[in-house]
Amino acid sequence: MRPDYLRVHVNGEPKDLPLHLSLQGLIESLTLKSERVAAELNGLVVPRADWPSTELSDGDRIEIVHFVGGGGRDLEEFRS
């Protein structure tokens, strides 16, 4: 891993991210529609309003949950 990156786990998978990335930046980099996901950081749910000011740190564990309603929808619908 390069020194200008940090290592986190996103939904259990290791991921190298640039330093000073916010939770909002991570959600955007995954091309997810923020209104259809919830995020947990190190076991605590982070309110959507706090995502832009929540800076990620080396070793963080992030869980991202997609809200899915109904049935038969393609997962691509949840991407921007």
Order of alpha helices (4+ residues) and beta strands (2+ residues): beta-beta-alpha-beta-beta-beta
